[in-house]
Each structure stands twice: as C-alpha cells, then as structure tokens.
C-alpha cells in the first residue's frame, strides 16, 4: 500500500479526530509524537531520513519522507486532513523558518509550535507569527531546576519526619498556630498532625485566643477538626517537641514566649519573618514564593506518599483558596499544582458549606461601626471600631470597606483586650501594605503581611492607664493614622 493510499485509509478511519503534524522527528519530535499518540491524537510525521520514517511506520505512525522546507510537503500533509497544530522541530534554523512560511501561506490559522535553535531565533520566529517557540536550552534548564526542587522537597519532607520520629514512643508533638487561626493555618496544622500520625507520633493542634471569623468557625465545625485551646505557656511543657505553623516568630500573635526563650523545634510558613535572625528552629522551612502554607504541606504529603482523605483534602484546598484569595493574590504555580491534586479528593459540598456561613450579629455591628466612624483621605479609608470581643471582625470589616467605590486602601483599628489591633487591605498596585505596616508599626509591636493585606498588634504602652475606652480609642486611632500616613508619604516620595 502506498503512502498516499495509507493516508486515505487513515483519513477515513480518523475522520472527526484531532490531527497534529510533526515536521522533523529527532529526539524532541519523537517524544512529542509519542505523547500525542498516548493522548489519542492522530499524528502525521514528515522527516528526510528514510530509515527513521520506516521505523515510525512500524510503530503505526503515519509518516513519509520529505524536505520540510519544500512547499510541496504541505500538499502531502493536508491529504491526511487539516492539522490543528504543526510542530516544526528540525535542528536547522533556516529550514524551520522556511517551513513556517510555507505553513503560513497554506494554513494561516494553524497553531504553530517551532523549535528555536539559537536564542536570537525567538524574535524572528515571533515576527513570522509563530504561536509558541521552544528552546531546548530553556526546557533543559527548567527541567533541571524542577528536578532540583523535587529533590529538595523530598529531602525536607524526610528531614521533617525524622525529627518527629525522635519522640515516637516517648511523648507528643504540639502544633501551634496563631491566636486567631485562619483556614490556612488550621489546615496546615492538620496536615502536620497527619504526618506525625503516619510515623506513630501523637499530636495536638494548639491555639490561644478565639477562632473568631465566621468562615473559620464553620471550617472547624463542618470538618470536625480537633483543636486544643491553651491558656498559658506552662501547658506547652506537656509536649516533647513544638512546631509553629503558618507563623515564623515565636511570641508574635501566638502563645510562645518571644526569642530566645520561645524557639521551637519546627517552623513552617510562607510569610517572611521581620526578625528572622533572632528565630531558631532545628527544622526551618519558610517559602515566601508560595501563596499558602497549605501548599507546602500538600507537597510534603505527596513526597511522603501519605494518603490524603476527603477531610484533609478539603481543608488544604480551602486553605490555599483563602490565602490566595481564590488564586487572585500572590499565587505561585505550586499553589495551582497543589490545588489540582487536592481538587479531585476534596468534598465540594463541604467547601460550599464552609464558604457561605451566616454572618453573626456581632460582625454586623462591627461593620456598621466601621462605616459610621470612617474617615476618608484621598483613596485611603481609616476607621475605628472600638472594643471588640472577636478580633477577627477587624480584618472582616477591612475586607468589606475595601469594596467601597473610590477606596484603594482600608485600615481598621480596634481594641482587643490589652492590645491595639490594626488590619489593612489594599488593591493599589503601587502599595505593598505588608511592608508599610512593618515600617509603621514594627518597632511598636508585631506587624507584617503581604502586598494586599496586613495586620499589626500593638501593646497599649503609655495609653494603658487611660480608663475611658472612647478616649483610649481616639488616641490609638490618631497615633496609628499618623504613623501609617507618614510611612505612605515616605514611600511615594522615594
């Protein structure tokens, strides 16, 4: 049977299927052909090497001998059907460019993927209308980096389990999250607890304060996550090793004493520490390029081949979605990979229940007070909400106020027991509000965050002796406003 007859028979059998063509079938072309075939895509291959073409036919590929720079090749290819995409992958720059011109003349709408032999080829190919350029050097470098990252992730995962295993049969692991933990912190702690269970070590998730945000309360209740609320540092002595999750600095919004007394055995986070030189842990893994600590913990579970059940997958997926604002804020490719892995295992009905809980009366009152006391300076909105029992209502109010027309940055100030709590939100691309909070409030207390969200907890200090809460709130608001606006003025002048 001739190549033409073979092609006609193939067209009859494969009518309605997707067809791709490969011009030049060296190692790269062959790898692409095998992958396309494995995906059920019909492939027609053109190569000038007769022996290679015969071998391809033996593997049931439709292939024929031809010079891909010859315009006549296009007529032979289209006998098999009109290719949806053509991969031009020879090792000659000139041949590839001629092939591109031939394709563009006959099939201008076909998706073109072309190998760039030299770095300078990329611009020329783009000018010819190529959709994708492949640089083998770039691919090799990317593969090398990804393999190194995989080796590093596996090494860190094994190092983590080895450290936890040291207390097997001897004691318990205490997993500490910040005082008002969000879903990313709680899910990450749950993942670490599962890793500990996998090596037969008992662990407790510990927090001080309140799970105040209505979504976080729903998260814990719906998924049935067990957590222990502790009242004092002495309770931490029950544990043989301590881990700090989704936080980096002991004593900063968590029940640990500050460094050096508060150093722990394990620290895992995706936030940068303001004073990391003072922080020490035997196991320290802080990856600021990741959008969520849940992403880091998912990678550990994958590297350790630990099964992820429905509850843990749902928790981690919610953690990633929350901290990346549904992949709209400071998201890394690793967050998408982790979410894709978790999505198949998560319970979508539970996610829906977690994300749409009712708003409490207290939260409604706080938002109402924030609107009532708001002060607008340009596109900045600064407000105070007085004394709040639930500190999570402060960032919730900031989220709500950022939606107001003309507002790019919202700052909400409240009194939480013996602390001034400040929450900031920004959608101004010129502002990194996390850095601004560190500069404005870092020396006064603890502060930090990201480009779009930040928080600070400030001791009352000289205001502590003031009994009237309204006066105290006004003084605190004036001080916070002055510091923040001063820093923002400095940033704009730099």
Secondary structure, DSSP 8 states (H G I E B T S, - for coil): --HHHHHHHHHHHTTTS-EEEEE--SHHHHHHHHHHHHTT-EEEEEES-HHHHHHHHHTT-EEEE--TTSTHHHHHHHTT---SEEEE--S-HHHHHHHHHHHHHH-TTSEEEEEESSTTHHHHHHHTT-SEEEEHHHHHHHHHHHHHHHHHHHHHHHHHHHHHHTTTTT--EEEE--TT--HHHHHHHHHHHHHHHHTT--EEEEE-S---SHHHHHHHHHHT---EE--SGGGGGG-SEEEEES--STTSSSSS--TTTT--SEEEESS--TTGGG---SEEEE-TTSS-HHHHHHHHHHHTT----HHHHHHHHHHHHHHTTTTTSS--HHHHHHHHHHHTTS-HHHHHHHHT----HHHHHHHHHHHHT-EEETTEEEEEEEE-S-THHHHHHHHHHTTSTT-SEEEEEEEETTEEEEEEEE--TT--HHHHHHHHHTTTEEEEE-SSEEEEEEE-GGGTT---HHHHHHHHHHHHHHHHHHHHHHHHH-
